[in-house]
Amino acid sequence: MDYNTLKQAANVMRCIALDIIDFAGSGHQGIVLGMADVMSILWAKHINFQKQHPLRDRFILSAGHGSALLYAALHCMNLIKQEELYSFRKSFSNLPGHPEKNEIIEMSTGPLGQGLAWAVGIAKAEQEKNVGYYTYVIASDGDLMEGICHEACSLAGTWKLRKLIVFWDDNEITIDGSTTLARNDQVTQCFSSYNWNIIEIDGHNLEEIDKAIIQAKHSDKPTLVRCKTIIGYGSNYEKNEKIHGKVLNKQEVIDLQNKFIPDYKPFTIPQVTKELWDSVIKKNKEYFLTNRDLSKTNDKVTYHIPNDVKKRLLEDMATREFSGIILQYLSEKYDNIFIGSADLGKSTNTMVNTNYIHYGIREHAMTAIAGGITLAGYKSICATFLVFTDYAKPAIRLAALMKTPLIFIATHDSIGVGEDGPTHQPIEQLDGLRLIPNLNVFRPSNGLEVAWSLEKALNSEFPSIIALSRQKIISSKILQHYIKNDSIQDINNYYSRIDSAYTIYDSHNKNETTYLITIAATGSEVPIAFDIANIIEQNHHEVRVRVISVVCTNMLDANGLLQKTLFESDLLVCIEASNSNIWYKYGRFAKQLLVIGIKQFGISGNADDVMTHFGFNPTEIYKQIKQTLPDTLQENW
């Protein structure tokens, strides 16, 4: 496998990638021309790949705009058929404009910086379990400008992730022009300070690329390979920002392809190059035949919370404390669960004894790294305050897009955090998170609901947010109606009733002519709803009142019949100490709707005082309900 043959393979890869883009009429030609040499050496000589094999090396194209180059490489490896290449960027194609996770693409990339940050998580999982694979990344100048990369790469250096190798496509160009327009920092010195190994090469010299990878594999640190490349290499637009996107017309593409490969035919791999890739495919097959040890990988596990843990969840305490009890059990029981927080382990009650990860104050990177651990086949739980999910949102969204079952513990979930004030009191976060497709947002109101939420999250194919309270929740007054003397049978009977939303209280007056009030609430507001129901029942025997604990609106919304069964009533009252626009959709099931939420930022003060100030106490809400009732009923109140 001499370098002349490999150079031709790189040029063929360039030509096929140009064909893909030209046929689609859109794409990114600059990186295709600039990084083909690195891709050729990497895939031909170093990556051991067999789709879905747990010991395969991982390749992450953080510079996701270079997707055509990745598809061309996978085509050379006979992993993508020629007819598929014609569908690039077309509707419903398996080859979208930016890579999307499937059986041969490791993760969806496109938002710059995310790919590299998730790759740190993939490499972290390998290190923790000593699996044996390498994680290779191609990152652009744009990736390394994003703050998430620096958060994640600082951790990678701290952890000495020696099997993480990043190729920096240093062409000194971004979309607007030269990188000097917005950067004068010394990237290599920066990464050196992160405790990375730095190798600087000519990104078009195949021998230098090869030797750099070999050197990186012998490092005891993560490696940044600075590849000095030319964007638009070989074209009339070399070193010009215009070549970032599609700028070459049909004739310019043909001329350039013939410059690389004389008499080149579209989508054609010359025989010499085909033989090279055939030998690579054979080498990979032999590698995995001789490395069949799958004992270090994870079989499918069903997670559950045992009875002795459930018995500890019946007291009155903050839901974050219930979560802490459960997480400690999970960390001791299952060695494939990694738990960590953004320097808030004690505050979020996530600082367990086993497999705990200290992320530091890096919510942005933490979420991506935890996602990478999950992509690697493990369970990962990360934590911070709910209000700080704003820092984590891009990675949460990407997890939802990929259906990667990352679990995010979000504590301090309402104005109930009190004295920390409006900067720490989440108002809009719950609504915003619930709007993300494929993301389940749980807000449990008692310890058994916390256990149920964690069980669902651990066994789900979707990512989950579990929003938990800082303040104590008085839930025992509800549970005592169902559970006597901590009876295991009673506990399990109640546990089996828990659903995305379910009735926790129903007054005894069930005359068919009775006016029905349904009060739906989540989290810390459920006991308030229970107290309101008691006030109504004591003062009005002709009114039937139900209380619904809504644990997860996203799961509930998938069950229209359950929605109708629970919410069909004369008056539906929805209570949540948050911006509550999400609740108006349930009004279609009731004759009248009353939504009680918060439309402004909070205030600093004692938690009870803050809740009372915003009207979240039984007496104030009772008054609002009374004003909403028909005149004939109000006369009797």
PyMOL commands that set and color helices and strands:
alter all, ss='L'
color gray80, all
select helices_A, chain A and resi 3-24+29-46+64-76+82-85+114-129+141-145+147-159+179-181+187-193+206-217+241-244+250-260+271-289+307-313+319-333+363-375+386-402+415-420+422-424+429-434+447-458+476-479+488-497+523-539+553-557+560-567+581-589+607-613+618-628+631-634
alter helices_A, ss='H'
color red, helices_A
select strands_A, chain A and resi 58-61+135-140+164-170+173-174+177-178+197-202+223-228+337-341+356-358+379-385+407-411+440-442+464-467+501-506+515-521+543-550+569-575+590-596
alter strands_A, ss='S'
color yellow, strands_A
deselect
rebuild
show_as cartoon
